[in-house]
Amino acid sequence: MVGDTTFDIGMGVSAGAVAVGVGWGYHPPGALYGAGAVTVVSSAGALEGLFSGGEPSGLPASPPSRA
């Protein structure tokens, strides 16, 4: 499922779905990762690439490291 808020991501995770965040929405990418997003994309093109089996461009596929 795709969402732009931590609420969206949390509901998707609770439902057993793979949750993908979009970085141009209401909540910042770090919060989406914190809510359980498996990745956060930064553009509609990256989202399209993800669903077409390609690699998303934009934000990293894993949460940023916490140094």
Helices and strands as residue ranges (DSSP letters): E 2-3, H 6-14, E 20-22, H 29-35, E 39-41, H 44-51
